[in-house]
Amino acid sequence: MSVRYEFDTPVNRRGSCSYKWDTPVSTDILPMWVADMDFLVAPAIDDALRRRVDQGIFGYTKVPDEYYASLIDWFGMQHGFKIKRHEVIYTSGVVPAISAIIKALCKPGDKVITQTPAFNCFFSSIRNNGCILAANQMIRDNRGHYSIDFDNLEELASDPRATLLIFCNPHNPSGRVWSRNEITRVAEICRKYNVTVVSDEIHCELTRPGIDYTPWAVAVDADTAHHSVVCVAPTKAFNIAGLQIANIIAPDDGVRAKIDRAINDNEVCDVNPFGVVASIAAYRHGGDWLTQLRDYLDGNFRFLSDWMEQHMPAFTVTPLQATYLAWIDCRATRLSSSEIAEILLDRGRIMISPGNIFGQGGDGFIRLNFACPRQVLADGLRRLEILNALLPTP
């Protein structure tokens, strides 16, 4: 009989220097913003970290063979993504990885494309490297389903200054898991105009049950995969973001050498021993825990969707295929996302992510993190009901 893992019991994170929980200025504010989970890690990860702590010395770490083997085995068995050891560059996180990749493959003034609304750190990584954002705003239909505007993508890619596309699969904040056909079409456009693709796949394990994630490198042909870059990490799925570990997969020797140089230039070439230990434990022994987590998150999303439909029918929850981040359409209030976030904080005592920080197509939306015990989620949804009072009078 498999072990049943506990996700329903709240964990007090206040006073632990949690960025999520200790940023709010008052303890009566419920934080549902930053993308980490309010669940204890898998026991296998906890046990591995405790064994490492028992050694009592925490100097510079050498990344062992088992680190690479666990990564390669996990992605090969779980996703059919065949990674070779020499293709891997480890670093402290996917955001530092993307920043280093832009530094390596672009020059100041180049344009970097991404599908918006998009993870806001993409924008700072582009800006901090002196590059220009080229926003490929996604199409949202009347059911709330997002798709890529391929005509606009081709227009942006045809600009000679466009050198890189940051592709987010699964996508944050829309929750889309891109199909093989969609990925192939993106690849065709980017190859046509010599635009390099870097695919951020940090949320790849967090698909809803019955929905399969297709890795970029599996969907495209071998030559395209060879000239692309993929970023993966165990941090989102296994709730170990604070341990700062991620991997860049760069098959092309020349591209990988440039990225490795940029990783060193940006001083993100070292990782801490706990990240290494936790990553191995997650990929070797965390599978059952992850399966149960995904089931629990799926239940949370269904609970959220039903609640919103019953109590807040004017606000549309975007159909979700992956992540634990609900993308909620609040445009019926006719207020900006910043105004909505301020009112929710002041009157609802709940902290969410305003949609405008995610760029074009994000204003009027909010992003809500539902990776928490269900009773905490219910509390947050009750607080969210203050939005009903913001609707214009008919």
Beta strands, then each sheet from edge to edge (+ up, - down):
strand 1: 30-31
strand 2: 88-91
strand 3: 111-116
strand 4: 132-137
strand 5: 139-140
strand 6: 146-147
strand 7: 162-168
strand 8: 196-200
strand 9: 229-232
strand 10: 246-249
strand 11: 316-317
strand 12: 325-329
strand 13: 350-351
strand 14: 353-354
strand 15: 365-369
sheet 1: 1+ 13+
sheet 2: 2+ 10- 9+ 8+ 7+ 3+ 4+
sheet 3: 5+ 6-
sheet 4: 11+ 12- 15+ 14-
end
